Amino acid sequence: MYLVLIVAFWLAVYVIAKVLRLDRKNLYVKPFIIIYRTAKFNKLLDDLSNEFKEFWRYYSTLSVFLAFGLMLFSTYTLTGNIFKLLIRSEEAIGLVPILPGITVGFEPLLYILPAILVGLTVHEMMHGVVARLENIPVESSGLLLALIVFGGFVEPNEEAFKKSKSLSKLRIVSSGPSANLAVAFITLIVLNVLFQQPQGLLVYSVSPDSPLYKLGLDSWSIISEINGVRLGLTKPSIPFITPYQNPLKELSRLNITDNLIIKTDKGVFNVSIGESNRSLNVRFYAYPYSPSIFGDLLPRPVTFTGYLILMYMCNINIAFAIF
């Protein structure tokens, strides 16, 4: 079904682009790819690089050293994970790409997209700012959508880039991931300062076959306890990769029996499940629910905690994925 929708979407986009001749507006549509290219942001890049030249000089130089650290850490993490897959697969970290309609539903995508756009914007903007700092012209910048994968780019003048010094090239290349790393840590600080201890797990989806579905539990509900086992209460910390220790680990301690007492934000439910179905058919977000110290900043389902955690995850992954 998703494949049919994707093909239909791209067919419609391609036809509309040809009829309206969108290429005249710098929107280029080819089979399964959309590219928006513009030079409108070039002046902004010039202004930023000229306004804070000394800062960008220190920043871009520091980024070079940081990039080598990221490369070493990424290599160590990837190698260690490969060994775990071969020896103790249950301890390995799974890699799940964000593919709309396949690995991520369309509703959660609305919450992930802002984080992706922020990550791409700061990443590419820093490439452009440092390129101008090194007196390399930027010809254009833009966004792209390839099949169901988002991306962004800044295009420095190729000849000028090739002729530039090695240090200049390293500064330009490393400045993007460093910006993502900075955004990730700022987000992590906000999470630890503005939010209370986790108070449960956020529900991603409830299957119509679930007994909780009939009781009115739906997406963005909060489950705090099942049969006396409290969920999602691992403390926020400041590690290098994850803002929370595995918030789902409490689920592994659950003994799914015929009768369950489930505490939620909508009340306490006594649930009976059959012998043949030892599952609640409920999927959770991989982060706990943490209320703000000022109360809920935004009403659910727009959960500010979730936005910040997704912002952190997207930026930290962009930073490490590049190296």
C-alpha positions in Angstrom: 0.0 0.0 0.0 2.8 2.4 1.0 4.7 1.6 -2.2 1.6 2.4 -4.3 1.1 5.7 -2.5 4.8 6.6 -2.9 4.7 5.9 -6.7 1.4 7.8 -7.1 2.9 10.8 -5.2 6.0 11.0 -7.4 4.0 10.5 -10.6 1.7 13.4 -9.6 4.6 15.6 -8.6 6.5 14.9 -11.8 3.4 15.7 -14.0 2.6 18.9 -12.0 6.3 20.1 -12.3 6.3 19.6 -16.1 2.9 21.3 -16.6 3.8 24.3 -14.4 7.4 24.3 -15.6 8.7 24.6 -12.0 12.3 24.5 -13.2 11.9 28.2 -14.0 11.5 28.7 -10.3 14.6 26.7 -9.4 12.6 23.7 -8.4 13.9 20.7 -10.4 11.9 17.5 -10.4 13.2 14.3 -11.8 11.9 10.7 -11.3 12.0 10.2 -7.5 14.0 13.3 -6.7 13.1 16.9 -6.0 15.8 19.6 -5.8 15.3 23.2 -4.8 18.3 25.3 -5.6 18.6 29.0 -4.8 21.2 31.8 -4.4 18.9 33.9 -2.1 20.8 32.9 1.0 24.2 33.9 -0.3 24.0 37.4 1.1 23.0 36.0 4.5 26.1 33.7 4.5 28.3 36.7 3.6 26.8 38.8 6.3 27.3 36.1 9.0 30.8 35.3 8.0 31.8 39.0 8.0 30.0 39.9 11.2 31.7 37.4 13.5 35.0 36.6 11.6 37.1 36.1 14.7 34.6 33.7 16.3 34.2 31.7 13.1 37.9 31.4 12.7 38.3 29.9 16.2 35.2 27.8 15.6 36.3 26.3 12.3 39.8 25.5 13.6 38.4 23.8 16.7 36.0 21.9 14.4 38.9 20.3 12.6 40.2 18.7 15.8 36.7 17.8 16.9 36.2 16.1 13.5 39.1 13.7 14.1 37.7 12.9 17.5 34.3 12.2 16.0 35.9 9.9 13.4 37.8 7.9 16.0 34.7 7.6 18.2 32.4 6.6 15.3 34.9 4.0 14.1 35.2 2.6 17.7 31.4 2.5 18.1 30.8 1.0 14.7 33.5 -1.7 15.1 32.3 -2.6 18.6 28.7 -2.9 17.4 29.8 -5.2 14.5 31.6 -7.5 17.0 28.5 -7.5 19.2 26.4 -8.5 16.2 28.7 -11.4 15.5 29.2 -12.5 19.1 26.3 -11.2 21.3 23.7 -10.0 18.9 21.2 -9.2 21.7 23.6 -6.4 22.9 24.1 -4.8 19.5 22.5 -1.4 18.7 20.0 -1.6 15.9 20.2 0.9 13.1 16.8 2.0 11.8 16.7 4.7 9.1 13.8 7.2 9.0 11.7 6.1 6.1 8.3 7.6 6.0 5.5 5.0 5.8 8.0 2.2 6.3 9.9 2.6 9.6 8.1 5.7 10.7 4.4 6.5 10.5 3.2 9.7 8.9 1.9 11.2 12.1 5.2 10.9 14.0 6.9 12.2 10.9 5.3 15.6 11.6 7.2 15.7 14.9 10.5 14.4 13.4 10.5 16.8 10.4 11.2 20.0 12.4 14.2 18.3 14.0 15.5 17.1 10.7 15.1 20.6 9.1 16.9 22.3 12.0 19.7 19.7 11.7 20.1 20.1 8.0 19.9 24.0 8.2 22.6 24.5 10.8 24.8 21.8 9.2 24.7 23.3 5.7 24.7 26.9 6.9 28.0 26.4 8.7 29.5 24.9 5.6 28.5 28.0 3.7 29.6 30.5 6.4 33.0 28.9 6.7 33.4 28.7 2.9 32.8 32.5 2.7 35.2 33.0 5.6 37.9 31.2 3.5 37.0 33.4 0.5 35.4 30.6 -1.4 32.3 31.7 -3.3 29.1 29.9 -2.6 27.1 29.4 -5.8 23.8 28.1 -4.4 22.2 26.2 -1.5 19.0 24.2 -1.3 17.0 21.2 -0.1 16.3 17.9 -1.8 13.9 14.9 -1.4 15.2 11.7 -2.9 12.4 9.1 -2.9 11.5 9.3 0.8 14.9 10.6 2.2 15.4 14.3 3.0 18.7 16.2 2.5 20.3 19.6 2.1 23.3 21.1 0.4 25.5 24.1 0.0 27.5 24.4 -3.3 30.8 26.2 -3.0 32.6 27.1 -6.2 34.3 23.8 -7.2 37.4 25.3 -8.7 38.0 27.7 -5.8 37.5 24.8 -3.4 40.1 22.7 -5.2 42.7 25.5 -5.2 42.2 26.4 -1.5 44.6 25.3 1.2 44.2 21.9 2.9 43.4 23.6 6.3 40.6 25.7 4.6 39.1 22.5 3.1 39.2 20.8 6.5 37.6 23.8 8.2 34.7 23.9 5.7 34.1 20.1 5.8 34.2 19.8 9.6 32.2 22.9 10.4 28.8 21.3 9.7 29.0 18.3 12.0 30.4 20.5 14.8 27.3 22.7 14.5 25.1 19.7 14.9 27.0 18.6 17.9 26.6 22.0 19.5 22.9 22.0 18.9 22.6 18.5 20.3 24.4 19.5 23.6 22.4 22.7 24.0 19.2 20.7 23.6 20.5 18.1 26.1 21.2 20.9 28.7 17.7 22.3 28.2 16.2 18.8 28.7 18.1 18.4 32.0 17.3 21.9 33.3 13.7 22.4 32.3 12.2 19.0 32.7 11.3 16.9 35.8 12.1 13.2 36.3 10.4 10.9 33.7 7.0 9.8 34.8 6.1 7.1 32.3 6.3 6.0 28.7 4.6 7.7 25.8 2.4 5.4 23.7 3.2 5.5 19.9 0.3 3.4 18.8 -2.3 1.0 20.1 -3.5 -1.9 17.9 -7.2 -2.3 17.4 -6.7 -5.8 18.7 -5.4 -4.5 22.0 -7.7 -4.6 25.1 -6.4 -1.1 25.8 -7.8 0.2 22.5 -11.4 -0.6 23.7 -10.7 1.3 26.9 -9.8 4.5 25.0 -6.0 4.4 25.2 -4.5 5.9 22.1 -1.3 7.6 20.8 0.4 10.0 23.1 -1.2 8.5 26.2 1.1 7.9 29.2 1.5 4.5 30.8 3.3 4.8 34.2 2.9 1.4 35.7 2.0 -2.2 34.8 1.5 -4.8 37.6 3.6 -2.7 40.0 6.5 -2.2 37.5 7.0 1.5 37.0 7.9 2.4 33.5 10.2 5.0 31.9 11.7 6.2 35.2 15.3 6.0 34.4 17.0 9.3 35.3 18.1 11.8 32.6 21.8 11.9 32.3 24.4 13.6 30.1 26.2 10.8 28.2 27.7 11.3 24.8 25.1 9.5 22.8 21.8 9.1 24.5 20.0 11.6 26.8 18.4 8.7 28.6 19.5 5.2 29.6 17.3 2.7 27.8 13.8 3.8 28.9 12.2 0.6 27.7 14.3 -1.7 29.8 11.6 -2.0 32.5 9.4 -3.7 30.0 11.7 -6.7 29.9 10.9 -7.3 33.6 7.2 -7.6 33.0 5.5 -10.9 33.5 2.5 -10.7 31.1 -0.3 -12.6 32.9 -4.0 -13.0 32.2 -4.9 -10.0 34.4 -3.0 -6.7 34.4 -3.4 -3.6 36.4 -2.3 -0.7 34.2 -1.8 2.9 35.5 -2.2 5.6 32.8 -2.8 9.4 32.7 -6.4 8.4 31.9 -6.9 6.3 34.9 -6.2 2.8 36.3 -7.4 -0.1 34.2 -7.8 -3.8 35.0 -7.1 -5.6 31.8 -7.7 -9.3 31.0 -5.9 -10.9 28.1 -6.4 -14.4 26.8 -3.9 -17.3 27.1 -3.2 -17.3 23.4 -2.3 -13.6 23.3 0.5 -12.7 25.6 0.9 -9.2 24.3 -0.7 -5.8 24.9 -0.2 -4.8 21.2 1.1 -1.4 22.3 4.1 0.3 20.8 6.0 2.9 22.8 8.2 5.9 21.9 11.9 5.2 22.7 11.9 8.1 25.3 10.0 8.7 28.5 7.5 11.4 29.3 9.0 14.2 31.4 6.8 17.1 32.4 8.3 20.6 32.3 9.1 22.3 35.6 6.7 25.1 34.5 3.9 22.6 33.6 3.2 21.4 30.1 4.6 24.0 27.7 2.5 22.6 24.9 -0.6 20.5 25.1 -0.4 16.9 24.1 -0.1 15.5 21.5 2.4 18.3 20.8 4.9 17.1 23.4 7.8 19.5 23.9 9.9 16.9 25.6 9.5 14.7 22.5 10.4 17.5 20.2 13.6 18.2 22.1 14.7 14.6 22.3 14.1 14.2 18.6 16.1 17.4 18.0 18.9 15.9 20.1 18.8 12.5 18.3 18.7 14.0 14.8 21.6 16.4 15.4 23.8 13.9 17.2 23.2 11.3 14.5 23.9 13.8 11.7 27.2 14.7 13.4 28.3 11.1 13.7 27.0 10.0 10.4 29.2 12.4 8.5 32.3 11.0 10.1 
